[in-house]
């Protein structure tokens, strides 16, 4: 256990270089590199330009705060979105927590949200470079430690202290969703979720239900249409063994496991595309029952019905046309209707919509949306129109 070293860009020279890099119209250009190297050492100039690119990429995820932060490439990729991090912090605060140990803090995005919620935080990071980035981002607001989470946990988790963990999900081959590739290991994650303290763990949304420990609440989270994680929660304030779909900011479906399976039937006049969090949480049957809908195919997450019912948990489409699907049939359909702009949605088919769109060689002024999927009678081409659900 040790404190991280001061990051190169957290020094006075580094801060000045960052300001100079931010003033460049194109940080990736040769002109920008030349301008900064005329004023700063090569390593400082290169780091500042790289960080400027990271900051611009991070704005969609972290908002204006990104312009005051440092990043690593992997840290930016794994960092929680601002709204999601705030949700984590709100759960700890609602449970009456005052102090949290953030294991695997990365660049500190979740730590910042915990601090914003008025909590005391100790941030632990195994990678020294990432820890120095976290220290720069957190300034003096939290203690940052470089060390192994498994070794430090017994010393840091005294009575009443909560735990949060965001295990690294990368290997030398890139991002991984396999439990055996988590760092710290899955066994450590399980040790936090015994129920004797408030604990939250952020994992990929594809986590199999069968591995979730007993007594733990699993909450799949969607934000701005993307299913970004499953959070495992234990301790005070949780719903033991619940499976929950949360569409931020506050649309929540608590899955009733006794809901009967939906029937499978033909395409109706309405097609529903359930939110990913609902599907991942196992709430498809419950949502379908609430909508008076049936499944289009037993293995695919499309619902269909004769009448639209408003719901925050699915996108609704009016079905305009139904045809058997082949690529040639789609090409002729688009040509006959003068479609030049085509949104292609698909499930259950091994195709890339972007590649297919290029092969179609679309011409025309009309725009349209099609759904390519499987139904009871085979592969379908559905021409659809989004419906407003006020």
C-alpha positions in Angstrom: 0.0 0.0 0.0 1.4 3.4 -1.0 0.3 6.8 -2.3 0.4 7.4 -6.1 3.1 9.5 -7.6 2.1 13.0 -8.9 1.0 12.7 -12.5 3.1 14.5 -15.1 0.2 16.7 -16.1 -0.7 17.6 -12.5 2.5 19.6 -12.2 2.6 23.3 -12.9 4.3 22.7 -16.2 1.7 20.0 -17.0 -1.2 22.2 -16.2 0.2 24.9 -18.5 0.7 22.4 -21.3 -2.9 21.2 -20.9 -4.2 24.8 -21.3 -2.0 25.2 -24.4 -3.2 21.9 -25.9 -6.9 22.8 -25.3 -6.4 26.0 -27.3 -5.4 23.9 -30.4 -8.1 23.6 -33.0 -6.9 20.1 -33.9 -4.9 18.4 -31.1 -4.1 15.5 -33.5 -2.4 17.6 -36.1 1.3 18.0 -36.8 0.8 21.8 -36.3 -0.4 21.2 -32.7 2.4 18.9 -31.9 5.0 21.4 -33.3 3.4 24.3 -31.4 3.5 22.4 -28.0 7.0 21.0 -28.5 8.3 24.5 -29.0 7.2 25.3 -25.5 7.3 22.1 -23.5 9.4 18.9 -23.2 8.3 16.3 -25.8 6.8 13.9 -23.2 4.7 16.7 -21.6 3.6 18.0 -25.0 2.5 14.6 -26.2 0.7 13.7 -23.0 -1.1 17.1 -23.0 -2.3 16.6 -26.6 -3.4 13.0 -25.8 -5.4 14.2 -22.8 -7.1 16.9 -24.8 -8.4 14.2 -27.2 -9.6 12.1 -24.2 -11.4 15.1 -22.7 -13.3 15.8 -25.8 -14.3 12.1 -26.1 -15.3 12.0 -22.5 -17.8 14.9 -22.6 -20.7 12.7 -23.8 -20.1 10.4 -20.8 -19.1 12.8 -18.0 -20.3 16.2 -19.1 -18.4 19.5 -18.5 -16.4 17.9 -15.7 -14.5 16.0 -18.3 -12.6 19.2 -19.3 -11.0 19.3 -15.8 -10.1 15.6 -15.6 -7.3 13.3 -16.7 -7.8 9.9 -18.3 -6.3 6.7 -19.4 -7.7 5.0 -22.5 -9.0 2.0 -20.6 -10.1 4.1 -17.6 -12.2 6.3 -19.9 -13.8 3.2 -21.5 -14.8 1.6 -18.2 -15.7 4.8 -16.3 -19.3 5.1 -15.3 -21.4 7.7 -17.0 -22.1 10.7 -14.8 -25.8 9.9 -14.3 -25.0 6.3 -13.5 -22.3 7.2 -11.0 -24.7 9.6 -9.3 -27.2 6.8 -9.0 -24.6 4.6 -7.3 -23.8 7.4 -4.9 -27.5 8.0 -4.2 -28.0 4.3 -3.3 -25.1 4.5 -0.7 -26.5 7.8 0.7 -30.0 6.4 1.0 -28.7 3.4 2.9 -27.3 5.7 5.6 -23.7 5.2 4.6 -21.0 7.7 5.6 -17.8 6.1 4.5 -17.1 4.0 1.3 -14.0 2.2 0.1 -13.9 2.3 -3.7 -12.0 -0.8 -4.9 -10.7 -0.5 -8.5 -11.5 3.3 -8.6 -10.0 3.7 -12.1 -9.8 7.3 -13.0 -12.2 8.2 -10.1 -15.5 8.8 -11.9 -17.5 7.0 -9.3 -15.4 8.3 -6.5 -16.2 11.9 -7.5 -20.0 11.1 -7.5 -19.6 9.6 -4.0 -17.8 12.7 -2.8 -20.5 14.9 -4.4 -23.1 13.0 -2.3 -21.2 14.1 0.8 -19.6 10.7 1.6 -16.1 10.0 2.8 -14.1 7.9 0.3 -10.9 5.9 0.2 -10.0 5.0 -3.4 -8.0 1.9 -4.2 -6.3 1.2 -7.5 -3.9 -1.5 -8.4 -2.4 0.2 -11.5 0.1 2.9 -10.5 -0.4 5.1 -13.6 -4.2 4.9 -13.3 -3.9 5.7 -9.5 -1.9 8.9 -10.3 -4.7 9.9 -12.7 -7.3 9.3 -10.0 -5.3 11.3 -7.5 -5.1 14.3 -10.0 -8.9 14.1 -10.6 -9.8 13.8 -6.9 -7.3 16.4 -5.7 -7.4 16.5 -1.9 -11.0 15.3 -1.6 -10.2 11.6 -1.1 -7.3 9.4 -0.1 -6.0 7.4 -3.0 -4.0 4.2 -2.4 -2.0 2.1 -4.8 -2.4 -1.6 -3.9 -4.2 -4.9 -4.2 -7.9 -4.8 -3.2 -7.8 -8.3 -1.8 -4.9 -7.4 0.5 -6.2 -4.0 1.6 -9.8 -4.9 2.2 -9.3 -6.4 5.7 -7.6 -3.2 6.9 -9.9 -0.8 5.2 -13.4 -2.3 5.8 -13.9 -1.7 9.4 -17.4 -1.9 11.0 -19.9 0.4 9.3 -17.7 1.1 6.2 -19.4 0.4 2.9 -17.7 -1.2 -0.2 -18.0 -0.4 -3.9 -16.1 -2.3 -6.6 -15.8 -1.9 -10.3 -13.5 -4.8 -11.3 -11.4 -4.3 -14.3 -12.7 -6.2 -17.3 -9.8 -6.1 -19.7 -7.1 -8.6 -20.6 -4.2 -8.3 -23.0 -6.7 -9.1 -25.8 -9.0 -6.2 -24.9 -12.3 -6.0 -23.1 -13.6 -9.2 -21.5 -16.9 -10.1 -19.9 -15.7 -13.5 -18.6 -15.9 -13.8 -14.8 -12.5 -15.5 -14.7 -10.9 -12.3 -16.2 -12.2 -9.9 -13.5 -9.6 -8.0 -11.5 -10.0 -8.2 -8.5 -11.3 -11.7 -8.9 -14.9 -12.9 -8.7 -14.2 -14.5 -5.3 -13.4 -11.1 -4.0 -16.6 -9.7 -5.4 -18.6 -12.4 -3.7 -16.8 -11.7 -0.4 -18.2 -8.1 -0.5 -21.8 -9.2 -1.1 -22.4 -11.3 2.1 -24.9 -8.8 3.5 -23.0 -7.8 6.6 -22.2 -4.3 5.1 -23.7 -2.1 2.4 -21.9 -3.1 -0.8 -22.3 -2.4 -4.5 -20.5 -4.0 -7.4 -20.6 -2.8 -11.0 -20.4 -5.5 -13.7 -21.2 -6.0 -17.4 -24.9 -6.3 -18.2 -24.4 -9.8 -19.7 -23.7 -11.3 -16.2 -25.5 -14.7 -16.0 -28.3 -14.8 -13.5 -27.1 -18.2 -12.2 -23.9 -16.7 -10.7 -25.6 -13.9 -8.7 -25.1 -14.8 -5.0 -28.2 -15.5 -2.9 -29.7 -12.5 -1.1 -28.3 -10.0 -3.5 -30.3 -7.5 -5.5 -29.3 -7.3 -9.2 -30.2 -4.0 -10.9 -29.7 -3.7 -14.7 -29.3 0.0 -15.7 -30.1 1.7 -19.0 -29.2 5.3 -19.6 -30.1 7.2 -22.8 -31.2 4.0 -24.5 -28.0 2.0 -23.7 -27.9 -0.9 -21.2 -24.6 -0.1 -19.4 -24.3 -2.4 -16.4 -25.7 -4.6 -13.8 -25.2 -3.5 -10.3 -25.1 -6.1 -7.5 -26.2 -4.7 -4.1 -26.3 -6.2 -0.6 -26.8 -4.9 2.9 -29.2 -2.3 4.2 -31.8 -1.0 1.8 -31.7 -3.7 -0.8 -34.5 -6.0 -2.2 -33.0 -9.4 -1.4 -32.9 -11.7 -4.5 -34.8 -9.1 -6.6 -34.1 -8.6 -10.3 -34.7 -5.0 -11.3 -34.6 -3.0 -14.6 -33.9 0.7 -14.1 -34.2 3.2 -16.9 -32.6 6.3 -15.5 -33.6 8.6 -14.1 -36.4 6.8 -12.3 -38.4 4.3 -14.4 -38.0 1.0 -12.5 -39.4 -2.5 -13.2 -39.1 -5.0 -10.3 -39.4 -8.4 -12.0 -42.1 -10.8 -10.7 -40.6 -14.3 -11.2 -44.0 -15.9 -11.0 -45.2 -14.2 -14.2 -46.3 -16.8 -16.8 -44.5 -17.1 -20.1 -46.0 -15.2 -23.0 -47.6 -16.9 -25.9 -45.9 -16.7 -29.3 -48.0 -15.4 -32.2 -48.1 -13.5 -35.5 -47.2 -9.9 -36.1 -49.9 -7.5 -34.9 -50.4 -3.8 -35.7 -47.9 -2.8 -33.0 -44.3 -3.9 -32.4 -42.5 -3.3 -29.1 -38.7 -3.2 -28.7 -38.2 -3.7 -24.9 -35.4 -1.7 -23.3 -32.2 -3.8 -22.9 -32.4 -3.6 -19.1 -35.8 -5.2 -19.1 -34.7 -8.0 -21.2 -31.5 -8.6 -19.2 -33.4 -8.5 -15.9 -35.8 -11.2 -17.2 -38.8 -8.9 -17.2 -40.0 -9.6 -20.8 -43.0 -11.8 -19.8 -44.0 -9.2 -17.1 -43.8 -6.3 -19.5 -45.6 -8.3 -22.2 -48.5 -9.1 -19.8 -48.8 -5.4 -18.9 -48.9 -4.5 -22.6 -51.3 -7.2 -23.6 -48.7 -8.4 -26.0 -47.3 -11.7 -27.2 -43.8 -12.7 -28.4 -43.0 -12.7 -32.1 -40.5 -15.5 -31.6 -39.7 -17.6 -28.5 -36.0 -16.7 -28.5 -36.1 -13.0 -29.5 -37.0 -9.9 -27.5 -39.7 -8.4 -29.7 -43.3 -8.1 -28.5 -46.3 -7.5 -30.7 -49.9 -6.6 -30.0 -53.0 -5.1 -31.7 -53.2 -1.9 -29.7 -50.5 0.4 -28.3 -50.2 1.0 -24.6 -47.8 3.7 -23.3 -44.8 2.4 -21.4 -41.4 3.7 -20.6 -39.9 0.2 -20.8 -40.2 -0.3 -24.6 -40.1 1.6 -27.9 -43.4 1.2 -29.8 -43.7 1.0 -33.6 -46.7 0.9 -35.8 -46.4 -2.0 -38.3 -47.0 -0.7 -41.8 -46.1 -3.7 -43.9 -45.1 -7.3 -43.4 -43.1 -9.3 -46.0 -40.9 -12.4 -46.1 -37.3 -11.2 -45.9 -34.5 -11.7 -48.4 -31.9 -9.1 -49.3 -33.3 -9.0 -52.8 -36.8 -8.4 -51.4 -35.5 -5.5 -49.2 -33.7 -4.0 -52.2 -36.8 -4.1 -54.4 -39.0 -2.8 -51.5 -36.7 0.2 -50.9 -36.3 1.0 -54.7 -40.1 0.9 -55.3 -40.7 3.4 -52.5 -37.8 5.7 -53.3 -36.1 5.1 -50.0 -32.7 6.8 -49.8 -32.3 6.8 -46.0 -33.0 3.6 -44.3 -32.8 2.7 -40.6 -32.3 -1.1 -40.2 -33.1 -2.8 -36.9 -32.5 -6.5 -36.6 -32.7 -9.4 -34.1 -31.9 -13.1 -34.6 -30.2 -12.6 -37.9 -26.4 -12.7 -38.6 -26.0 -9.5 -40.5 -24.5 -6.1 -40.1 -27.0 -3.3 -40.8 -24.3 -0.9 -42.0 -22.8 -3.4 -44.4 -26.3 -4.4 -45.7 -27.2 -0.7 -46.2 -24.1 -0.2 -48.4 -25.0 -3.2 -50.5 -28.5 -2.0 -51.1 -27.2 1.1 -52.9 -30.1 3.2 -51.8 -31.4 6.1 -54.0 -34.3 8.4 -53.3 -35.6 11.1 -51.1 -37.8 9.1 -48.8 -36.7 7.7 -45.4 -37.9 4.6 -43.6 -37.4 2.1 -40.8 -37.4 -1.6 -41.2 -37.1 -4.4 -38.7 -35.5 -7.7 -39.9 -36.2 -10.6 -37.6 -37.6 -14.1 -37.2 -41.2 -15.0 -36.6 -43.2 -18.2 -36.3 -43.4 -18.6 -40.1 -39.8 -17.6 -41.0 -37.7 -14.5 -41.5 -39.6 -11.2 -41.7 -39.2 -7.8 -43.2 -41.4 -5.3 -41.2 -41.8 -1.7 -42.4 -42.5 0.3 -39.2 -43.0 3.8 -37.9 -42.1 4.9 -34.4 -45.0 5.9 -32.2 -45.0 8.6 -29.6 -45.9 7.4 -26.1 -47.0 10.5 -24.1 
